[in-house]
Amino acid sequence: MKKVRKLEKAKRILVVCGQENCVSPEQQDQMSEFFHAFNSALAVDYMSNVECEGMFNPSVCMDTRFISDKKFNELLPDIVISYGGMIFSGLKTMLLRNHGKFEHWLIQPDGMVCDPFKSLTTIFACKPDYFFDFFVENTIEETVNDRKYYQEIMSYAQTVKDYDFPWSNVYAIKNMVTRIPSGSLLHLSINSSIRITNFFTLNPDISVYANIGTHGIDGCLPSFLGQSVANVDTPSYLIIGDLSFFYGMNALRSRHIGNNVRILLLNNRGGEEFYYNGMWRNAASDLHTTARHSTKAEGWAKECGFTYLSACDKKSYDEAIGQFMGSDSKNPMLFEVFTEMSTDAQAIYDFYDASRPRDLVSEAKRKGKELVKNTVGKEKVLKVAQTLGISLK
Ligand SMILES: Cc1ncc(C[n+]2csc(CCOP(=O)(O)OP(=O)(O)O)c2C)c(N)n1
């Protein structure tokens, strides 16, 4: 009961929902009630498969490349409550960077220690539905969320702008995911697909999966195809990068694949992830890290009985997307979209820059300078600056 009293007094409670394949409607109701009762906000991404009151999507606004340390400090919770599997968003890193400044209560049915934020103070060895029910049922007075913390977060989250993306894998994902009908299954494979899908608003009641738990690009395509066979009456969508696709392409030959299958293949000629995360350094990185290639899936997809569509710019994409999202195809479909990984990564950075509140731009510039210094080396940067007569202060 001490914990209930503590939660009643807490001003800033952040519930972090990890990846869960199936969250019962009862649990979602309990989470809404929890939100009504305590001064809380709930961080939810699509892989959490939760739709309840008090939730916000941290994917853009809490990304390490978007939020400043100063702003995150202003929004820092007193208590983090977490449950479930993988937490994909940068919120995990931001909490880790601020470890020790908050309590972390972990809901973990088997009682195993899991300390992603290095701030673990309590483990609740129970299921999440029991936890939320227990806390709501055992409040003494009628406690009510004053919503100050929630509103602070929401007003920040709402600064993220609707952005006019250039031709890129972001454009392709946006215009597909926002059309997926309710009741569908969506599988994301893995980093860029998850990150970018979470930028946009999906229709309600879409089950979202990813085998990000293993962090492997192998196995995504076969996992999805297995799911689609087990759910043959459910429209089933996969968003997959080229390296991940070519890893598992053998599975495309399975004889059981139904016409409920739609695969959006983002062929940006390699691993965009390494441009996005700053690992790309020079031409050798394309050989050894991003695995740049010029392979296409067309021949194999057709060979395996798929209806094949492709696009290389906005016009060809806009012409094909209607057919791809249609439900009357006799065959499974594969839509291969050709973009360039370096400009795909840049499109995301430009979106962050355009959306970031103004006072944070200088902070981002500072981080950029730091990154250049750390990557190129301080001495070289100073030398170039001297030659050009630029002061770095
Ligand atoms: C089995 C395995 N090998 C290597 C990696 C490292 N890795 C992480 S992301 C990535 C690139 C994925 O490229 P792609 O599937 O084309 O998606 P993109 O990043 O371009 O969206 C790689 C190779 C991994 N996660 N798993």
The ligand as a Gaussian input file, in Angstrom:
#p B3LYP/6-31G(d) Opt

LIG

1 1
 C       21.474000     -10.706000     -39.059000
 C       21.893000      -9.283000     -39.000000
 N       22.965000      -8.862000     -39.682000
 C       23.333000      -7.565000     -39.624000
 C       22.620000      -6.677000     -38.866000
 C       23.053000      -5.208000     -38.760000
 N       22.090000      -4.326000     -39.372000
 C       21.238000      -3.563000     -38.657000
 S       20.284000      -2.564000     -39.568000
 C       21.011000      -3.144000     -40.999000
 C       20.627000      -2.550000     -42.323000
 C       19.301000      -2.973000     -42.768000
 O       19.150000      -2.587000     -44.098000
 P       17.759000      -2.668000     -44.817000
 O       17.076000      -3.929000     -44.468000
 O       17.986000      -2.419000     -46.265000
 O       16.930000      -1.495000     -44.164000
 P       17.231000       0.098000     -44.174000
 O       18.124000       0.382000     -43.006000
 O       17.868000       0.458000     -45.490000
 O       15.892000       0.680000     -44.026000
 C       21.981000      -4.108000     -40.731000
 C       22.815000      -4.792000     -41.735000
 C       21.522000      -7.164000     -38.154000
 N       20.760000      -6.351000     -37.406000
 N       21.160000      -8.465000     -38.252000

